[in-house]
Amino acid sequence: MQATIDITEHTNQAKDAVAFVRKRGLTRANELIEAGYSRISLTRLVRSGELQRLGKGLYAAADHNLTEWHDLAAVTKTVPSAVVALVSALAFHEIGTQVPHEIWIALPEGARKPAYPQRLNVTRFSEPYLSAGVGEHVVEGVNVRVYGPAKTVADCFRMRSKVGYDVAIEALREGWRLRKFTFTELDHFARLNRVDQIMRPYIEAITA
């Protein structure tokens, strides 16, 4: 009788754990442990095929579908303070032709570069640059923070020595052509980033 109870309890906990993960999309191991599920249960669920391990300490339900932006959701779960920035933000908003071969993120000034299995291109922003112009997008159940189009273009000009002047100019031109932002939005972030004088001749050219 005791064995039957143990099996039933394990089955119920397994169902609860899978439901917990499915509700959250991508789930960190520590989230499951804090919710009362043991590491042994996680191991069993992966072995049985009810959960899949997507990376170190990162899990999803067996039927979880990976999207085009999975890497952004994964890095957000691993580095909660990260904001998707610069080239990765351009790609997310489908602006320009850049294909990032690493994940570009912004972190608070003074933050350490996180340990992460994929290549990260980290830029540290102080305030008000860090928190301005951030939008939230749900990717695979995760709230991913990404700088908006106008802020990203202004950031590219502010960080032009890092991303390249050609990338910044292309982002401005293509973002305007695709109507990703208004002149008012662009002007606001250009002034905030103190690059309005640098951007002015390019803005005048595309809005003439």
C-alpha positions in Angstrom: 0.0 0.0 0.0 2.8 2.4 0.9 4.4 1.8 -2.5 1.2 2.6 -4.3 0.9 5.9 -2.3 4.5 6.8 -3.2 3.9 6.1 -6.9 0.7 8.2 -6.8 2.4 11.1 -5.1 5.3 11.0 -7.5 2.9 10.9 -10.5 0.9 13.9 -9.1 4.0 15.9 -8.5 5.3 15.1 -12.0 2.0 16.3 -13.5 2.2 19.5 -11.3 5.8 20.1 -12.3 5.0 19.8 -16.0 2.0 22.1 -15.7 4.2 24.6 -13.8 6.8 24.6 -16.6 4.2 24.7 -19.4 2.5 27.8 -17.9 5.8 29.6 -17.8 7.3 28.5 -21.1 11.0 28.5 -20.4 11.7 27.8 -16.7 14.9 28.0 -14.7 15.7 25.1 -12.3 15.7 27.4 -9.3 12.2 28.5 -10.1 11.0 24.8 -9.9 13.0 24.2 -6.7 11.6 27.3 -5.1 8.1 26.1 -6.0 8.9 22.8 -4.1 10.0 20.5 -6.8 13.2 18.6 -6.2 16.2 18.2 -8.6 15.6 14.5 -8.5 12.1 15.1 -9.9 13.6 17.2 -12.7 16.0 14.5 -13.6 13.3 11.9 -13.7 11.0 14.1 -15.9 13.8 14.8 -18.4 14.6 11.1 -18.6 10.9 10.2 -19.1 10.6 12.7 -21.8 8.0 14.9 -20.1 10.4 17.8 -19.8 13.3 18.9 -22.1 16.5 20.4 -20.9 17.4 23.3 -23.2 20.6 24.4 -21.5 22.3 24.6 -18.2 19.5 25.0 -15.6 16.8 25.8 -18.3 13.8 23.6 -18.9 10.7 23.5 -21.0 7.8 21.1 -21.6 8.4 18.3 -24.0 6.0 19.8 -26.6 7.4 23.3 -26.3 8.1 24.9 -29.7 11.2 26.9 -30.1 10.7 30.1 -32.0 13.0 32.3 -34.1 13.7 34.4 -31.1 14.3 31.5 -28.6 17.9 32.8 -27.9 16.5 36.1 -26.7 14.0 34.4 -24.3 16.7 32.1 -23.0 19.2 34.9 -22.3 16.4 36.8 -20.5 15.7 33.9 -18.2 19.4 33.5 -17.5 20.2 37.2 -17.2 17.0 38.9 -16.0 18.6 42.4 -16.0 19.4 42.2 -19.7 17.8 44.4 -22.4 18.1 43.3 -26.0 20.0 46.1 -27.7 21.7 47.4 -30.8 22.2 44.8 -33.6 20.0 42.2 -31.9 17.2 44.8 -31.4 17.5 45.8 -35.0 17.1 42.2 -36.1 14.1 41.7 -33.7 12.4 44.7 -35.2 13.3 43.6 -38.8 15.3 46.8 -39.5 18.2 46.6 -41.9 20.2 43.7 -43.2 22.4 42.9 -40.1 22.3 39.2 -39.0 23.8 39.1 -35.5 26.1 36.2 -34.8 26.0 36.9 -31.1 23.4 38.2 -28.7 23.7 42.0 -28.1 22.4 43.1 -24.7 22.6 46.1 -22.5 23.3 45.7 -18.7 23.4 48.2 -15.9 26.7 50.1 -15.6 29.1 48.1 -13.4 27.4 44.8 -13.9 29.6 41.8 -14.5 29.5 40.0 -17.8 27.4 37.0 -17.1 28.5 33.4 -17.7 26.4 32.2 -20.7 26.9 29.3 -23.1 26.4 31.5 -26.2 28.4 34.5 -27.3 27.2 37.8 -25.7 28.0 41.3 -26.9 27.5 43.3 -23.7 27.2 47.1 -23.5 26.8 48.7 -20.1 24.3 51.6 -20.1 24.0 54.2 -17.3 20.7 56.0 -16.6 18.8 57.4 -18.3 20.0 55.4 -21.3 19.4 52.0 -19.7 15.7 52.3 -18.8 14.5 54.6 -21.6 12.7 53.2 -24.6 12.3 49.6 -23.4 9.4 47.5 -24.6 8.3 44.1 -23.4 7.5 41.3 -25.8 6.3 37.8 -24.9 8.6 35.2 -26.4 7.9 31.5 -25.6 6.1 32.6 -22.4 9.0 34.9 -21.3 8.7 38.7 -21.1 11.7 39.8 -23.2 12.8 43.4 -22.8 13.9 45.0 -26.1 14.7 48.6 -26.9 12.1 50.1 -29.3 13.0 51.0 -32.9 13.6 54.7 -32.4 15.7 54.2 -29.2 17.7 51.4 -31.0 18.6 53.7 -33.9 19.7 56.5 -31.5 21.7 53.9 -29.6 23.4 52.8 -32.8 24.5 56.4 -33.4 25.6 56.8 -29.8 27.6 53.5 -30.0 28.6 54.0 -33.6 32.2 53.1 -32.9 31.0 49.7 -31.7 28.3 48.8 -34.2 29.7 50.8 -37.2 28.6 54.0 -38.8 27.2 52.2 -41.8 25.0 50.1 -39.5 23.7 53.2 -37.8 22.9 55.0 -41.0 21.2 51.9 -42.6 19.1 51.5 -39.4 18.0 55.1 -39.6 17.2 54.9 -43.3 15.4 51.5 -43.2 13.6 52.2 -40.0 12.1 55.4 -41.4 11.3 53.7 -44.7 9.4 50.9 -42.9 7.7 53.4 -40.6 9.0 51.8 -37.5 9.0 55.2 -35.7 7.8 58.8 -36.1 10.0 61.9 -36.4 8.9 62.9 -32.9 10.1 59.5 -31.4 13.4 59.7 -33.2 14.0 63.2 -32.2 13.3 62.5 -28.6 15.8 59.6 -28.3 18.4 61.4 -30.4 18.3 64.3 -27.9 18.2 61.9 -25.0 21.3 60.1 -26.3 22.9 63.5 -27.2 23.5 62.5 -30.8 20.9 64.9 -32.3 23.6 67.0 -33.9 25.3 64.0 -35.4 22.0 62.5 -36.7 20.6 65.8 -38.0 22.0 65.7 -41.5 20.9 62.1 -42.0 17.4 62.8 -40.6 17.0 65.8 -42.9 18.1 63.7 -45.9 15.5 60.9 -45.2 12.6 63.3 -44.3 13.2 65.8 -47.1 
